[in-house]
Amino acid sequence: MLSERANSLKPSPTLAITAKEKALMAQGLDIAGFGAGEPDFDTPQHIKQAAIDAINEGFTKYTPVAGIDPLKDAIIEKFKRDNGLTYKREEIIVSCGGKHGLYNLFQVLFQEGDEVIVPIPYWVSYPPMIELADAKPVLIETHEEEDYQVTGAMLKKYITKKTKGIVLNYPSNPVGSVFSLENLGAIGKLAVENNLYIISDEIYEKLAYDGYKHVSIASIDNAFKERTIITHGVSKTYSMTGWRIGFAAGPKEIIQAMSNIQSQSTSNPTSISQRAAIAALNGPQDFIGMMVGEFQKRRDYLVGELRSIQGVTCYNPKGTFYVFPNFNKILGKSYKGKAIASSAALTELLLEEFHTAVVPGVEFGKEGYLRLSFATSMEVIKKGIERIKKAAEALE
């Protein structure tokens, strides 16, 4: 018999969609894939070379559980350079990807009886990770018309004696929205007043458009920093998803507890990948500007095309490589006599009949929406959007 925990948990829907997409492609079908949350660019050569050098030098053994000091120093320098934040080595942990860092953090901070506030739409793994820590996710609805903002007034309504923390993700997956400085200040103030932890997932920090400059909530006020744990990684910024290097910064007692959890589960992140991450953080940064420039072209095209579909609205993301169009006015129609009444049904129709892979918005807490990743070629984007248009026209 499986545990109750295992029985109640379902696999990541984004990874499941990607797996199904690849399986269909293996059968010879031409699938236009908008599912994957990873850049389609290759890892820069100097980063790959650092890994090759590590292998050739025999740097292939265990390392300290929380990461090697040269990588911690590179992370410390990154926070100083990009965010104006100062950390010590004992306030930094390196994990096996950003998701691993978040899992460890939730295990450390939360337990049965705790409540954790999560804005909707949310990254698919936040609620399950909170539940795996025996805590309860408390979901706050945000809206496209209001720039998907969480205000202090909204937050106050959800804070109880059981509230232990709030999860922030900006630029956000799946929407690409960011928080205004005013709202970040209000959130930080309420966290301090109510003794809450702020989990600030800033992994998409560098993928920003239209002149947006990321500001970490921890940099606004030292009182906020004392309550904040920033989670981050090299996956999105340097196209290093498979290298599995994430990192977190925060109060040393929390970081030490995360290290203890990690020591009993994965042990250290891969030694070779750690050396590659040093090269990523300390080396040339021009790759990022090139990648962001390409993403912005794709975003502009995709948003324009989605908005041209009758009944569809689409928020223009300020960051990430996702769009989150609203198909609610199309739901309820039928295809060949079968009602398409949900985002899951629309996703299934697009994949099976129109060979286009997207992720249903319900998995992010928003019914009637779809998430499309534009971390794919313009050729695939153009092909996929034409198929989505044909599907919308075919609905009656």
C-alpha angles and dihedrals in degrees: 000000000000121000120263087246092057094044093052095048123088125194122263106282094213091055090044092054091049091050092050090047091053092047091054091047089052087057089058099259119142102235122185100214122208094156108088120094096207134095114257091218121103119251107267114267097241089057092050090047091054088056092048090050090050091054093047091049091052095248089150104112135095117297130196109298096245095045138276120298096241089058092045088051091051090051091048089052091048092055091047093047099042105028108021089241127140122210136167126225092258088058093059131076128182116211139181093272133325092279091056091052091052092048091052091046094052090048090053099044106035139056142159112316095026123119123210121196116225123179118228126264092048137173106271096244101054098082096043091048090051090049091049086060087054091247129123124248111222109202125214116199115226126185139227091226090057096048090255090281127165109213129196090248091055093047094050090062092061102042113105135163087271095055110115104167151348127231118220124186118182132197077029134226115245103015107035091225125143134204122253117241089245093055093043088054092050092048092049092048092052091047091054093045093049098037093243129158118236114215103197113191104196101163093127092051096122097043097084134137143199094031095303111158115201117236118192114222088226090063095057098070133000089228088060092048091056089059097039132093112189117207118198143143148182097255101095101027097051101024091250102135095137094048090072103215120147130159140196135201127200148103110344096236090057093045090049091051090050089051090052091053090047092049090060096045120029102356112208127357114254110296094219093051090050091058090048090051091055089056090048096051098038100035134076113318099196091103089071094058091049093050094045090049091055092045091052091055090051092046093052092050096044096046091049093050094046091050089054090065109097111250095014125114124188130195112226105236119229091202148356122054099272137099122199108200122190113235097169093118090056097048115097093045122112138239116206090340095311117116116235098207104156143036088251091055091047090049091051091049093050093049101042102035103025100028094232122132120213133149121248115245092226088075088063093047096263119104117206096031132101128208117222123184116213091195087113136082123291087240091060091043093053092046093047097047091051089054092048089051091051090050092051091049091049093057115098 
